[in-house]
């Protein structure tokens, strides 16, 4: 009865029954512990756990699961290490907690240490290896499996497909003892995202059952490739549509410059989400309709971080730096959404257009020091390097370029080299260009810039 109450979310009733139970045995304690754990009551789970007179492996696993489901990897790890005995549930829970927290190396170490690897752990590891780009290891885990279910086959198929390895994906697809809608959709999405329309359409036509994901994937493929009439025909053939379907069709017209048709589709949408509004703002920005951007933004009922970042980026990229900064200040005052990494790319772009180095440095260092939830990116470094270089601070720009904790991308290199040319610093231009050629010998722009530098 306690377990049933917990399963249905009636934790208070479960606790009343537990407290009224005379002579509580390990099953009663575990049922109450699991009830709290299932419903995310971490402090109560811990209190019950600490009170259990005799802890079975089920008891330990319930506490481990509570921490894992709440995303407390450190707490889960402490319980896992302290466990006197571990079973497959213990190992799989700890591995999956690591994966959910993005601790992929920890997940791999746990998998390697697992005494007996079961189907769940092996399938999880295929997904992990795929996510970190280690397709070879994913294949080795798959090949070592003594037994495979449809989930394992699909995990390996999606690994090949998402990596663009269509030959091995299709070979595996043909070998599958059974296929479900996930299998068919994985292949279709892979072809569609690569723009292989003929392959995607042929596969779609041969699918025994088509999910909405499959319909949306092919619709997106037509839209991205500019086949607008075909996209609209396909849209009207769909047995059902969701907000993704509507947004995909609307985006196709909007980004190709058919703003009036896009606006009609947008107004016809039965529901809109943050992405829909963001696409509208981006489309107006792309076609320099800043008046419509602001009108669209204030129509939003809920200004999410995506919406704020979109409008800040729109004004910044079109050279309206002060308006971009004004929107950022409004965002901070509003308090409804916290700026993310993309927001700060817009802010630094705006500072660049304004030539405001002081504000750019303040915002850059706020990301690196004050805002612990944000990760500095190569794009942030590139923006600041561009500002420093264009304002003539070539030494500082070069120092930042050389000290950035990323491999400098092409945009950062070109910014620095172009600024060296502008400020007639041939020595630094040659040094930077020669380094760029070593890092990216196949790209012609560096050679052109070097040639131009020598002919100054």
RAFEN-V345500 format. One record per residue. N is the residue number from 1. PSI is psi in whole degrees, 0 to 359 (NA if undefined). OMEGA is omega as a letter, one per 30 degrees, with the letter a starting at -180 (999 if undefined). BURIAL is # if it has 9 or more other C-alpha atoms within 8 Angstrom, else .. Layout:
[[N:PSI:OMEGA:BURIAL] [N:PSI:OMEGA:BURIAL]]
This chain:
[[1:319:l:.] [2:315:a:#] [3:319:a:#] [4:318:l:.] [5:316:l:#] [6:319:a:#] [7:327:a:#] [8:12:l:.] [9:9:a:.] [10:70:a:#] [11:320:a:#] [12:318:l:.] [13:320:l:#] [14:319:a:#] [15:321:l:#] [16:316:l:.] [17:320:l:#] [18:313:a:#] [19:331:a:.] [20:356:a:.] [21:119:l:.] [22:146:l:.] [23:58:a:.] [24:132:l:.] [25:181:a:.] [26:328:l:#] [27:320:l:.] [28:313:l:#] [29:314:a:#] [30:323:l:#] [31:317:l:#] [32:319:l:#] [33:315:a:#] [34:323:l:#] [35:313:l:#] [36:316:a:#] [37:313:a:#] [38:332:a:#] [39:12:l:#] [40:19:l:#] [41:78:a:#] [42:310:a:#] [43:319:l:.] [44:321:l:.] [45:316:a:#] [46:320:a:#] [47:316:l:.] [48:316:a:#] [49:314:a:#] [50:339:a:.] [51:347:a:.] [52:123:a:#] [53:325:l:.] [54:121:a:.] [55:119:l:#] [56:175:l:.] [57:326:l:#] [58:319:l:.] [59:310:l:#] [60:318:a:#] [61:325:l:#] [62:318:l:#] [63:318:l:#] [64:316:a:#] [65:322:l:#] [66:311:l:#] [67:317:a:#] [68:313:a:#] [69:333:l:#] [70:357:l:.] [71:13:l:#] [72:82:a:#] [73:322:l:#] [74:315:l:.] [75:317:l:#] [76:318:a:#] [77:320:l:#] [78:318:l:.] [79:316:a:#] [80:314:a:#] [81:323:a:.] [82:347:a:.] [83:129:l:#] [84:330:l:.] [85:144:l:.] [86:140:l:#] [87:188:a:.] [88:325:l:.] [89:317:a:.] [90:308:a:#] [91:314:a:#] [92:322:l:#] [93:316:a:#] [94:320:l:#] [95:313:a:#] [96:328:l:#] [97:320:l:#] [98:317:a:#] [99:314:a:#] [100:331:l:.] [101:1:a:.] [102:13:l:.] [103:71:a:#] [104:323:l:#] [105:320:l:.] [106:318:l:#] [107:318:l:#] [108:320:l:#] [109:318:l:.] [110:318:l:#] [111:317:a:#] [112:326:a:.] [113:347:a:.] [114:123:a:.] [115:315:l:.] [116:112:a:.] [117:123:a:.] [118:181:a:.] [119:320:a:#] [120:312:a:.] [121:318:a:#] [122:318:l:#] [123:318:l:#] [124:319:a:#] [125:327:l:#] [126:316:l:#] [127:316:l:#] [128:310:a:#] [129:323:l:#] [130:317:a:#] [131:330:l:.] [132:7:l:.] [133:14:l:.] [134:74:a:#] [135:326:l:#] [136:316:l:.] [137:322:l:#] [138:316:l:#] [139:322:l:#] [140:320:l:.] [141:316:a:#] [142:314:a:#] [143:331:a:.] [144:352:a:.] [145:128:l:#] [146:329:l:.] [147:140:l:.] [148:136:l:#] [149:181:a:.] [150:329:l:#] [151:318:l:.] [152:315:l:#] [153:315:a:#] [154:323:l:#] [155:317:l:#] [156:321:l:#] [157:314:l:#] [158:329:l:#] [159:312:l:#] [160:314:a:#] [161:315:a:#] [162:336:l:.] [163:358:l:.] [164:14:l:.] [165:77:a:#] [166:327:a:.] [167:311:a:.] [168:328:l:.] [169:313:a:#] [170:324:l:#] [171:317:l:.] [172:318:l:#] [173:317:a:#] [174:332:a:.] [175:344:a:.] [176:129:l:.] [177:335:l:.] [178:154:l:.] [179:144:l:#] [180:186:a:.] [181:331:l:#] [182:319:a:.] [183:308:a:#] [184:317:a:#] [185:324:l:#] [186:316:l:#] [187:318:a:#] [188:314:a:#] [189:319:a:#] [190:312:l:#] [191:317:a:#] [192:316:a:#] [193:335:l:#] [194:1:l:.] [195:16:l:#] [196:77:a:#] [197:318:a:#] [198:315:l:.] [199:316:a:.] [200:317:a:#] [201:320:l:#] [202:318:l:.] [203:319:l:#] [204:316:a:#] [205:336:a:.] [206:358:a:.] [207:129:l:.] [208:326:l:.] [209:134:a:.] [210:122:l:#] [211:166:l:.] [212:328:l:.] [213:319:l:.] [214:315:l:#] [215:314:a:#] [216:324:a:#] [217:316:a:#] [218:323:l:#] [219:316:l:#] [220:324:l:#] [221:315:l:#] [222:319:a:#] [223:313:a:#] [224:328:a:#] [225:0:l:.] [226:8:l:.] [227:73:a:#] [228:319:a:#] [229:319:l:.] [230:321:l:.] [231:317:a:#] [232:320:l:#] [233:316:a:.] [234:319:l:#] [235:316:a:#] [236:346:l:.] [237:346:a:.] [238:133:a:.] [239:333:l:.] [240:155:a:.] [241:148:l:#] [242:187:a:.] [243:332:l:#] [244:319:l:.] [245:310:a:#] [246:316:a:#] [247:323:l:#] [248:314:a:#] [249:315:l:#] [250:317:a:#] [251:321:a:#] [252:313:l:#] [253:320:a:#] [254:312:a:#] [255:344:l:#] [256:9:l:.] [257:359:l:.] [258:71:a:#] [259:326:a:#] [260:316:l:.] [261:318:l:#] [262:318:a:#] [263:322:l:#] [264:317:l:.] [265:317:a:#] [266:315:a:#] [267:338:l:.] [268:349:a:.] [269:129:l:#] [270:333:l:.] [271:154:l:.] [272:149:l:#] [273:185:a:.] [274:326:a:#] [275:318:l:#] [276:312:a:#] [277:322:l:#] [278:319:l:#] [279:319:l:#] [280:314:a:#] [281:317:l:#] [282:322:l:#] [283:315:l:#] [284:321:l:#] [285:317:a:#] [286:328:a:#] [287:20:l:.] [288:31:l:.] [289:67:a:#] [290:333:l:#] [291:320:l:.] [292:331:l:.] [293:310:a:#] [294:321:l:#] [295:318:l:.] [296:319:a:#] [297:316:a:#] [298:350:l:.] [299:341:a:.] [300:133:l:.] [301:325:a:.] [302:107:l:.] [303:99:l:#] [304:173:l:#] [305:327:l:#] [306:315:a:#] [307:313:l:#] [308:313:a:#] [309:322:a:#] [310:315:a:#] [311:325:l:#] [312:314:l:#] [313:319:a:#] [314:309:a:#] [315:321:a:#] [316:313:a:#] [317:336:l:#] [318:10:l:.] [319:6:l:.] [320:68:a:#] [321:319:a:#] [322:321:l:.] [323:323:l:#] [324:315:l:#] [325:325:l:#] [326:318:l:.] [327:324:l:#] [328:318:l:#] [329:322:l:.] [330:320:l:.] [331:316:l:#] [332:320:l:#] [333:321:a:.] [334:317:l:.] [335:1:a:.] [336:334:a:.] [337:141:l:#] [338:138:l:.] [339:146:l:#] [340:190:a:.] [341:322:a:#] [342:322:l:.] [343:316:a:#] [344:337:l:#] [345:318:l:#] [346:318:a:#] [347:313:a:#] [348:325:l:#] [349:317:l:#] [350:316:l:#] [351:324:l:#] [352:317:l:#] [353:328:l:#] [354:347:a:.] [355:27:a:.] [356:84:a:#] [357:321:a:#] [358:313:l:.] [359:322:l:.] [360:315:l:#] [361:320:l:#] [362:316:a:.] [363:322:l:#] [364:313:a:#] [365:339:l:#] [366:326:l:#] [367:319:a:#] [368:336:a:#] [369:312:a:.] [370:325:a:.] [371:85:a:.] [372:340:a:.] [373:354:a:.] [374:151:l:#] [375:127:l:.] [376:142:a:#] [377:168:l:.] [378:329:a:#] [379:322:l:.] [380:313:l:#] [381:317:a:#] [382:320:l:#] [383:315:a:#] [384:322:l:#] [385:317:l:#] [386:316:a:#] [387:311:a:#] [388:314:a:#] [389:315:a:#] [390:333:l:.] [391:3:l:.] [392:4:l:.] [393:65:a:#] [394:322:l:#] [395:314:l:.] [396:320:l:#] [397:317:l:#] [398:319:l:#] [399:315:l:.] [400:320:l:#] [401:316:a:#] [402:337:a:.] [403:353:a:.] [404:140:a:#] [405:31:l:.] [406:159:l:.] [407:122:a:.] [408:133:l:#] [409:173:a:.] [410:322:a:.] [411:318:l:.] [412:318:l:#] [413:311:a:#] [414:322:l:#] [415:313:a:#] [416:317:a:#] [417:316:a:#] [418:321:l:#] [419:323:l:#] [420:319:l:#] [421:316:a:#] [422:319:a:.] [423:11:l:.] [424:41:l:.] [425:79:a:#] [426:321:a:#] [427:312:a:.] [428:325:l:#] [429:314:a:#] [430:314:a:#] [431:314:a:.] [432:321:a:#] [433:319:l:#] [434:323:l:#] [435:320:l:.] [436:320:a:#] [437:322:l:#] [438:320:a:.] [439:329:a:.] [440:71:a:.] [441:344:a:.] [442:358:a:.] [443:127:a:.] [444:334:a:.] [445:324:a:.] [446:320:l:#] [447:320:l:#] [448:314:l:.] [449:321:l:#] [450:318:l:#] [451:317:l:.] [452:324:l:.] [453:317:l:#] [454:334:a:.] [455:7:l:.] [456:NA:999:.]]
